[in-house]
Amino acid sequence: MKRFRNNLIAVDQGSSVMFSDFANNGPMWAGDGPREAVTMVEFAEPYLHPPMVHVSISMWDTGGDTNQRADLRVEKITETGCALVFRTWGDSRVARIRADWMAIGEIADDDAWDVG
């Protein structure tokens, strides 16, 4: 559990189409074996510390003739952004993925002075 020291908690959120590989026969749709797509997210304002980030698949378009394998996670979380990472493997055919994310953490207080 993460505890916050003050009441200056900020929530930032967004939605990202990570790829659309059907139209151009890209690797997520036409490839096989391990594949990965990374989308960088930049927060609207920097946090004091790396925030807690939640990510979920909000839309996925897959081929119905193969197994549907998906791993979506957040990596490289910093005060200013993070990386959304989608992975699939085997013979899975993924045409498109849209990921929704939400970051929650402390922000700076413009009225607080650092006198130390």
N, C-alpha and C positions, 0 to 999 in steps of 0.2 A: 504494500500500500504506500502510496506517495502522499505525504502531508505537506500542505502549503502553509507558509508562515504568515501570509497576509490575505487581505480580501481583494487584492488586485489580480484576480484570476481572469484570464482571457481564453476565449474559445474561438478558434479559426477553423473553417471547414471549406471543402472544395470537392470538385468532381473532375476526373481526368479520364478521357478515352486514351488508354495506354497504347493501343495499336488497332489497326483495321487492316488485316492481312488478306481478306477474302478477294477483294477487287484486284490486287496486284500479285496474287498467288505467293504471298510472303511466307516466311519460315514458320510462323505459328500455324498457318493453314496448310501449307504444302510440305513442310518438313517433318522429320521424325527424330526420335531420340530426345535428349535434354535440350530445352530451349528456354530462353529468358528474355524478358522485356523489362526495361527500367525507365521510370518516369520520375524526373526530379520535381519536387514541390518546394515552392518558396512561400514562407508564411508572410502574412500582411505586415506584421511587425515582429521584431525579434523578441524572444522570451528571455527571462533572466537565466534560465537553465534549459537544457533540452526538455521539451514538454512530453507529456504522454500523448501518443498518437494511436488512433484506432483507424483501421482500414477495412473495407468490405467491398465485395463485388456487388455493384448496383445494376450491371447489365453484362450478360455474356451470351455470345452467339457461337454455338459449337456445331460441329458436324455430328449427326446422329448415328453414323455408321461405325464409329469407333468409341472406345472408352473415353469418358470425360475426366481428365486429370487436371487438377489445378492446385497451385500453392501461391497464395498472395500474402505478402508480408511487408512490413516497414523496416528499412535498414538505414543506417547512417543518419540518425536523428541528431540534429544540432539545434542551436538557438534560433537559427534562421531558416531551416528547411529540413527536408528528409527525402529519401528515395523510396518510391513504391516499386516493389519487385514482384513480377508475375512469372511463375515458372510452370512449365508443363513438360511431359516426357512421353516416351513410347510413341504410339501411333495416334495420339490425341490430335484432333483438328480444331483449332480455335480461330474463329474468324475475327471476333472483336471482344474486347474487355473494357468496361468502364468501371473505375474504382472510385468510391467515395471515401473521403478521409476527414478526420476531426482531430485537431490538436488542442490540448488543454494544459495550461501551465501558468506560472507567474509572469507578470510583466512589470516593468519599471513604473514607479510612482513619480510622476513629474514634480510633485510637491515634496518628495522626500529628499533631503540634502545629505550628501555623504560628507560628514565633517571629520571623519577619521583619518 
